[in-house]
Amino acid sequence: MNREGAKSARTASSTLDKRFPSVLRELAAIQYPMQATKKDFITFFKTRPGRPLLVREIMRQLKLKAEDRHDLKRMLAGLVAEGHIVKSRGNRYGIAGKAAKQDLEQGLFQAHPSGFGFVMPGIKGKTDVYVPAAGRLDAMDGDTVTVRVAPPSGRRKAAGKREGIIIKVLERAHTRIVGTYEPGVTKGGAIGFVAPTNQRITQNLVVGTGNAGGAKPGDLVSAEIVTYPDRGLPAEGRITRIIGRPGDPGIESDLIIEEHELPVAFTPAALAEAKAIPQEVSAAMRKGRRDLRDLPTVTIDGEKAKDFDDAVSIEQYRNGWRLWVHIADVAQYVREGSLLDQEAYARATSVYLPDRAIPMLPEQLSNGICSLNPQVDRLTLTAEMDFDANGAMVRHDLYESVINSNERMTYTAVRQILVDRDQQMRKRYEPLLHQFELMAELMEVLRAKRSKRGSIDFDLPEPEIIMDIQGQMTDIVRAERNMAHQLVEEFMLAANETVAGHLEKLEVPLIYRVHEEPAEEKLADLVDFLATIGIALPPAGKLKPRNIQKAIASVRDSPEEALVNTVVLRTMKQARYSEENIGHFGLAAETYTHFTSPIRRYPDLIVHRIVKGVIRGKYRSEEAREELAAGLPASAVHCSQRERLAMEAERDVVAMLKVRFMEDKLGETYDGIITGVTQFGFFVQLRDLFVEGLVHVSTLTGDYYHYIENRHCLRGERRKRVYRIGDSVRVRVDRVDRERKKIDFSLIEE
């Protein structure tokens, strides 16, 4: 990221700089009947410019100073994110409504390997726009584009879908291409190509003579894009890094890090800031905080964890429990607007790959002074909550604190204590046994209460990749999820809801964690499908989370469990961050946020700063709240995008490792379960290895099979044999394609 980009991206919770609101108030006194707010900016664009404006033109018309430029750009980014204005090619800003009159919309283009794609407007109420291969212009996957929406035709018209053609590429998503280098010869002479590992980038990158950088055929490389696709001509570039050869240890992670342009090394300036932070809590740092160092406290994490965000304490209280959730006070060390903060915001999340972690914060913080390590003082933000015997919260308090954790517990150790009743482990942790028993009691009550309100819990098996010390994958096993995981999950959910409700009651703006209700047509399809297997649900318009939760519970431990879980999960939308509270459908929660992981998630750090501001009386005035609210929309969009990018990177590395793991297993047979059905075949996940592959419809001999979309199945025309999600099958490994990251199976008929 360049210096200007880094500065403009410096903080998500950030309120506008103190200079900027003062300039706006001065402007408001002349031009507007109220303080200059987001609405005033929208009014400005609607009434004043007459055409899209450059940033410098906006500054000139608003009489802003040079030092206000970055804050103005952040305000504009927020307005673009909310859909009030649009950013056109050449970095000009104009009112969205005028573009809408021409049926033009702006959004991110997501390409499909087959050539077509979708433009995602990212605006509430606007659905994705289908773009056929012939209508994508020169757009590449991830580009920001302008699409002209046209009346849909054929099947898409019947389904009420939108379609269009891309007329302009506004901003390129990729500066480089990662792939396999292959030399070639044309009439013009020697030339080479980089075949992208990203299947959504459908064109090879041309590498001219002298730009191969010493790469050999078959090398995995990173190439800088010199010219982008234009009017049918391919993109051209030059190789800047030879990543390695297929099969090298850790090559999968190296490829994905390069492909997604994930920042690994911290800037020297940010590291210098981190190293200057004391690694011990002094008496001066404890001043003004509630001292909880004598309270029995533990952290509970995985065996490999090194950064401990959260710790818990518990006591019996009257007829219920008093629970303390202590969260690392990262905001105490990462100051808003600092170089560390800029770097954390740019990353927005830690990325966890099977063989390494890419942290949001330098190790001095993530594993050092911010981590709630045992037997050392640590600064925290504490959510103290009293629950009655039914799990209802009767009192809560949020405050700055200092703790000293008694033990660093693992999920395995807590399971051995509570579930296995391991006498050796119980004796070892005897001073804390009563606390663990109380935690188990409260967890069961909170879990039952959440289930009763309709919170949806999916119990799908998760794979865990086992790596050796050389970085080679040795096995794939089912990740354990036991009572200890449930303890932490329930207590963190309670803290997140408590913080969100507390701030909302005070009418303080914040970033919510939201999960929208599924589209009504998807809910209707779900109702119809579940009816075919004997599960009755209310009509889509009246469907509530608790109805879905009961449907899932009704098939637990039955042959239909995998089928129902998979279909319901695919009905759901993806959770995201938003400055607007629209609730969390999956949790059946009216108000929810992320507060409990500020070491690894930037939205949590935003919420921490807001909580600390409330504690200190910072947001009592309307002016202060408006300043806070102004920076939240762009921050929410940025953090959501970075979260999705991290998830894609993690998924891609795992997919590549799985393909590599199966290369020496050609011809072997396995039991599996159908996880997806399409018109060209069905996907099967192997039961023991959690590896997924495709059984192509062309390999199903002896009949013609038809895809029945609303039943999630293929049905034979003559024999009436049906293959649907959740069915158990036995397959043989026929083909492993590392470049496509695909595995092909064939069905073994019984």
N, C-alpha and C positions, 0 to 999 in steps of 0.2 A: 504494500500500500504506500502511495506517495505521501509526502508530509502533509499536504493539504487534506488528503483523504483521511489520514489518521486523525488529524485535529477535528475534522467535522464529525468523526465517528466516536468522539471521546467518551461520552457517557449516556446511558439510556435513561436513568432516572433523572438525569441532569435537568435542572430547571435552567431557563435561559440566564445568561450572564447578567449580573446586576446592572451593567451599563445598558443592556438592550431594552429591558422593560422601561427604564427611565426615558429612553428615546421614544419608545412607543407611547408612553403616557404624554410626552410633549407633543407628539404627532396627534394623539387622540384629542387633545385639548383644542387643536385647530380644526381637525377634519371630522372627528367622530363625536357623537353625543355621549359616548361611554368610554371606559378604558379600552385600549386597543387589545383585542383578544383574537383568537382563531377566527371568530366570525367576522372581525373587522378586516382581516387579511382576505377572506373570501369576498367580502364586499368590495375591497380594493380591486381584486381581479375582475369582478363582474362589472364594475362601473368605470374604472379608470383607464386601463391600458389600451383596449381596442385591438390588441394583437399580442401574441406570445412575447415575453420579455426575457432578456438575459439577466443574470443576477446583478450585474453592474447597473443595468437600467432600472431595476427595482430599487436598488440602493439609492440611485440618483433621485428617483421620484419620491422616495420616502425620506430623503435627506439623512441617510445613515452614514456612519463613519466606517473607515476601513476595518477597524477592530471588531465591528459588528458582523462582518461578512460570514464567519463560521456559524454564528448563532442564527443568522437569517437562513443559511442553507439548511440547518437542522430543522427550523420551522417549516421551510418549504418541503423538506423530505417527509415530514409528518403529514402535511396537507396532501401530498401525492399518495402516501400510504393509505390515507383515508378516502381517497378518490375525489377530493374536492377540486383539485387542480391536476393537470397532466404535465409531464416533462417530455418535451419533444426533442427531436434530433437537433444537436447543436446546443443542448442544455438551455433551452428556452422553456419558460413556464407560462401556462395559460389556463383559463377556466375550463373545467372538464365538460360542462354543459354544452359548450360550443362544438366540441369534438363529437359529443353524443348526437347532435343534430345531424351529423354526417354519418351516423352509425359507425363511428370510429371508437375503438377502445384500446387501452394500453394494458399490457400485462407481460407475464413471463411465459416464454414458449418452452413447452416440454415435448421433446421429440420422441418418437417411437422408432425402434430399429428398422421397422418396415418403411419408414419415410414420412408417414403422416404425423400429426401431433396435436397438441392442445395449447391454447393460450389461456392462462389463468389470470383473470383480472385482479384477484385479491381484494375485491370490494364486496362488502356485504350485499347479498341479494343478487349478485351477478354470477351466473354459472359459467363454467369453462366453455371455450369456443373451439369446436373441432376444425382442424385445418388439414385438408387433403395434401398429399405429397406435392401435387402440382401447384399448390397455393402457398407454399412456405417461403417463397422468395429465396433469399440467401441466408435465412435464419438458421442458427445452430442451437442446439439444446441449451437452455438456460438464458438465452438472449432476452432482453427487454424489447418488445416490439409494439407496433401499432397494427391492429387488425381491423379490417372492414367486415362488419357482421352482415351477413346476407340471410334472406329467408331460407330456412332449412328445406331440404328436399328428401324424397324417398323415405327410407326407414327412420332417418333422424327426425324428419318432420313428424312422423307418426308418434315418435317417442317424446316430442316436445324439446328436442335438443337444439343447440345453436351451432352454426357453422360459419366460416368466413375465410378470408384470405389475408395474408400478411402483406402490408403495403410499404412498411418501413421498419428497418432495424434501428432502434434507438440507442441501445447500449449492448456491447458485447460482453458475454459472461466469461469467455475463456481468453487468456493471453497465451496459453500454450496447449499443446496436444501431447498426450502420453500414449505411446504405442510401440509397435514392433517395426524396426527399420528393415526395409528391403530395397536393394539397389535395382535399377532398371535402365533401359536404353530407349530413347526415342529418336525420331529423325533429327531433332535438334542436338543430340548428343547424350552424354551420360546424365542420368537423373535418378533420384530415389524417392521413396514414399515412406510415410509413417502411417501404418494402419492402426487407428485408435483402439485402445483397449475398452474405451467407453462405447458400448454398442449404440448409444443414442446419437453419437457423432457419426453420421453415415457416410462421410466422404473422407478419403485418404488425404493427408497433407503432403503436398509436393515439396521435395527438398532438392534444390538445384545443385549444380556442380560447385564444389567448394564449401557447401553448407552442411555436409554430413558430420563434421566434427570428429572424424576418426571412427565413426560407428561401423560395425561389421554386420553382415546379414544376420538377422535373427536377434540382434541386440534390442533390449528394451530401453527406450530412450525418452527424453523430454525435449520437445522442440518448441521454440518460440514462434508464434504466428507473426509473419511479416506482413502479409496481405490476406484479407478475409475473402471468402467466396463472393463472387460478383458476376451477376448475369450468366450463371452457368459455369463460370471458370472456377476451378478448385482453389482452395486456400493454399498459400505458399508459406514456407517457414525455414528455419535453420535449427539444427540440433544443438542444444546448449548443454546437455548432460546425458551421459551414458549411465543408466541406472543399474544395469546388470544383465545377467542371462537368466532365462527361464530355469527354475530349479534352485537358484541361489537362496540360501537361508534369509528369511525376512523380506524376500523380493515382493511378495504380495502387498505387505504394508507399505513398502517404499513406493510401489506403483500407485496405490490409492492416495497416499499422502501427496504425491506429486500431481496426480490427476485432479484431485479436488482442491489443490493449492492450499493445503492446510498449513498454517504457520507452526513450525516446530521450534526453532530457536527464538529466544526472546532478544529484543534489541539490547545492545550494551547499556543504553541509558536506563531502560526498565530494570535490568539486572542490577545496575548500580543503586537504584532506588530500593530494590528489594534487600540488597546486602546491607544497606544503611539502617534497616529496621532492626531494633533490638530483638534478640532471640529469647529473652527472659522477661517476665512480667515484674515490673518494679512496684514499689509501694506507691509511687506517684501515679502509676497507671491504674492502680486499684482504687484510687480515691474517687468517692462519689458513687461507687458501685455497691450493689448488695453482695455481701460476702457469704458465699455458699460453699466455702471450701471444706466445712465440716459435715456437709450433707453427703451421705453415701451415694456415689455416682459412678456409672459405668458407661462405656461405649460398647456397641455391639455391631460388628462389621464382618466382612469376609476375611478369610485367612490371608489373602494377598493385599488387602487394603493398607494404604500408608497415610492417606489423608482422612482424618476423622472429623466430619462436619458436626456431628450431633452426639449428645450424651443424654442419659435419662436418669431421673431419681424418682422414687415413689414412697409414699407413706400411707398407712391406713388413716382415714380421716372420717370421724363420726361413723355414719353408715355407708361410707363410700371410700374414695381414694383421692389423694392429692398427688398429681403428676407434675413433674418439672421436665420440660424439654429444653435443654441448653444447646444453643447453636453458636458455632464459632463467630465471633464478632469481627468479621473480615473488614467491615467498613471502618473499623478503628485504624486499620493499617493501610488500606487502599483508599487514598483520599480522592474525592471526586475531582476529575480533571487532571490528575497526575499522569505521568507517563505510564505507570503501572495500570492505571485505570483505562487509559486509551488502549493499551494492549489487551487487557481483559475484555473490554467491550468489543474490540475487533474479533476476538475469538468467540466470546459469548458463552462458550461451554467447553468443558474438557471432553476429549475424544478418547474412548477406550477401545483399543484394538487388541486382538488375542495375544500379541507378543509385546505390546508396549502401550503406554498412555501418553497422550499429548495434553498436558494440563493447561487450564485457563490461567493459572498463576504460577510464578516461579517456585521452585522447590523450597526456597527459604521460607515461603509462606505456606504453601499447600501441605508440605510435610513437616514444616517447622512451627513457627510461632502461632499460626492459625489452627493447626491440627490439635485436637483435644487429646493429646498423648497422656498416658497415665502418670501419676505422681509428680505432676508439674502444674503450676498455676496457669490458667488460661482465661482470657477475657471472652465473655459470652453475652448473647442476648437470650433471655430466658422467658419462655411462656409457661406460667404457673397456672394449672387448671385443677379445679375441684369438681369431681363427678359424684353423683349420688349412686345408689345401689342399682339403678336402672340405666346408668351410663349417661344421664343428662348432665350437662355442665351447669353448675350452679354459681360458679364464680371463676374469674380469670384475672390475671395480671401480667403485664409485659414490662420488663425492666432490664437494664444493663446489670451484669453480674460478673463475678469471678468465681471459678470452680477449680477443683483439683480432683480429677477422675481417679477413683480407686483402682479400677481394672480396665484393661483393654480386652474385652470379651469377643469371642468369635461366635458365629451362628452355630457352629458345630458344638462348641462347649456348652452353650445355653441349651441346645437340644438334649445333650447328654444329661444335663442337670434336671430339666423339666420333663422330658419325654422318656428317656431311657432310664432315668433314676439311677444313674451311674454313681455308685457309692464313693468311689475314689474321687470323682469330680465334685461331688457334693461336699465331701470333707475338705477338699482343697479350697472351695469358695464358701465355706461355712458361714463366715461373717455376713455374706450377702444373700444367703439362701432365702430369708424371709422376703427380701425385696424382689427376688426373682419369682417367688410364688405369688406375690401381690401383682406383679406385672402380668403374669399369666391370667389371673382372675380378671383384671381390668381389660386385658386384650379381648377375652371371650365376650365380655359384656359389650364393649364398643363394637366388636365385629358383628354381634347379633343385632345391635341397634342399627348399624349401618345397613345390614342386610334387610332389615324390616322396612327401612325407608325406600329400598329399591336399588341400592348401589350394586353395580354389575361387576362380578368377579369372574374373570376367565381363568380356567385352570388348564391352560395348554402347556405341554412340556417345552422347556427351553433348553437348547443345546449349549454345552460348554466345551470349548476347544482345549485339548490338552497338548501343550508344547513341551519339547525337551530343551535341554540347556543350549543346544545348537540352534534353536529357533525353528526346528522342524515339527510339524504336526504329527502326533502319534496316535490320537484317538479323539472320538467325539462321544461324549456321555451326556446323560440327562442331568441338567443342573438341579441341585437339591433346593427345595423350598420347604422349610419346616416351620415349627411354631416360633422359633426365634425370628425368622423373617417376618412373620405375621405380627409379632410384638412391635418391631420397629416400624412396620408399615402403618399399623393402627395409630401409634403414638405420633408419627409424623403427619398423618392425615389430620389428626385432631389439632395439632399445632398450626398447620396451614389454614384450616378452616377458622380457627380462633383468631388468628392474625387478620385474615381477610374480613371477617365479620366485625372485628374491633375497628379497623380503619374505615370500613364502609359506614358504620354507625356514626363515626365522627365526620363523615362526608369528606374524607381526605382522598384525593385521587391516588390510584395505584395501578400496577400491572396485575391483572387477574390471569389465572390459568383457566381457560374456558374450553368447553367441549360442547359443540353445537349438537342440537338434535338432528338425527339423520334426516335426509331428504324424504319427503312424504311418499314419493314413488318407491323408494327403497324399503321403507317401512311396510308399504302395501305388499311389495314382493315377498318380504319376510313373513308377513301374516299368511299370505297364500301358501308359501312353501311349507311353513311349519304345520299348517292345516293338513297337508298331505301325509304327514307322519303322526297325525293324531294330537297335535298340540294346538289348542285353541287360544287365540289372542284377540283382544278388542280390535276394532277397526283402526287403521293407521292414524287417523286424526285424533283418536282418544288413547293411543298407546303411551304408556308411561314406563320409565326405567324399571319399576318394580314388576311389571308384567313380563318384561324380558328376563329379569333376574329369576323369576319363578320358573320360566320356561327352561332356563339353563339348569336350575336346581332339580327340575323334574327328571332330567335325563342323566344326572350324575352317576357314574359307574355303570352306565348302560351302553349297549352297542352304538346308540345314537349320540353319545356325548360329543365325540369329535366332530360329527356332522353339524350339530346345533351350534357348538362353540365357534366353528369356522365360519358358518353362514352369518351368524350374528356379528362376529368381529368384522366381517367384510361389509356389513351394513353400516357400520359406524364411520363417522368422520374422524379426522385426526385432531387431537387436542392441540391448542396453540396458546400464545400469549396475546392479551388484548387489554387496552385501557378501558374498554367497555365491558361491564359485567353482564354476560348472557347466561351465566350458570355453567355447571359441569354436568352434562347429561349422564355420563358413565358412572359418576359417583353419586348421582341424584343429590347434588349439593347446589344450593342456591348461590353460595358465595365461596370461592376457593382461590388460593394463590399459591405461589411457591416461596417458601421462607426457610426451608430446612437444609439447603445445600449451597451456601454462598461461596464455598471454596471452588465448586465446579460448575455453578450455573450463575450467569450474570443477572438474570431476573431476580433471583433470591437476594443478590447484593443490592439491587434497586430497592426491593421491599425493606431490607434492613435499614437502608439510609432513611427511608420514609418513617419507619418505626422509631428510629433514634430521633428524627426530627420532631415527631409527635411528642415523644417523651420530654423533649426540651422546649416544647411550645412554639416550634417554628412555623406551623401551619395554621395558626389561629386566624389569620387575616385572609380575606378572599383573594387579595392580590398574590399572596404567597402560594395559595392553592392553584391559581391560574398559571403562575410561573411553573409550578410542578407539572401540571397537566399538559402544558405545551410540549414538553419533550417526550411524553410517554408513547404516543402513537408510533413514531418512527422507531423508537426503542423496541416496542412490542413486535413490530414487523421484522426488524433486524434479528432479534433473538429467536423468533420462530424460524426464520430462514436458516440461521446457523445451526439450530437444533436439527432441522431436517437434513442439512448437509452432513452433520456428524453421524446421524442415523444411517444415511446412505453409505458413508465411508465405512462404517462398522459392518454393515450388511454386505458390502462389496468384498471386503477382505475375507469375511467368513465364507462367502460363496466361492471365491478363488481357492481358498484353502481346502474346501470340501471337494472341489473338482480335482485338485492335485492329489488329495488323499485317495480318490477312487481310481486313479490312473492304472494302478497295478491290480485292479479287481475285475477286469473285463471277464465276462463269462460266469461270474459268480452269481448266485441267486440269494434273494432276501425277501422276507416278509415286509409288507408296507401297508400304508393306508392312503387312500385317495384324498388329496388336499385341495384339488382344484380341477374343474372340468371346463373345457372349451370346445369349440367346434372342430379343432384340429387334434384333439386327444385329451388325455387327463394326466395330471401331475401326481406323483406318488412319493411320499416320504417314507424312507426306510425306518422301521421301528427301532432298530438297535443303534443306528448311526446318525439319525436325524439329517440324512442327505436326501435332497429332492431331485427327481428327474422326470422326464416326459415319456409317457407311452403314446406314441403318435398313432392317430386313428388308422393310418395306412398299414400298421402292423397288426391290426385286429382283423384277422382273416375269417372267412366263412360267413360274413354278413355285411350289410351296409348299415352304418350307424348314423343316427341323427341327433343333433345337439338340441336339447330342450332347456332353454335358458332359465325359465322360471322354476324348473325342477332341479337345476344344477346337476344334470346328468346327460349321458349318452345312452341311446336306446337302439337296440338292433331292430332292423326292419322285419326280418323273417323270424328269428328266434326270440325276439323281444327281450334279449338279455340287456340288463341295465347296469351301467357303471355310474355311481354317484359319489359325491363327497362323503367321506366317512367309511366307505366300504373297505374291507380288508382284501388285499390281493398279494400274489407272489410274483416277483419280477426278476428278470435277468439283466445284468449290466451289459449293454451292447456297445455303447460308444461314449467316450469322454473327450470333450472338445474344450481344451484349455482357453483358446482364444475367445470362443463364444461364452465361456463360463457355463456350459450346458452339459448335462448328462442325459443320455437316451437309454430308456429301458424297453424291454419287450415283455409282454404278459405271458406268464406260464399258466396255461389253462389247466384247471383241475380235472 
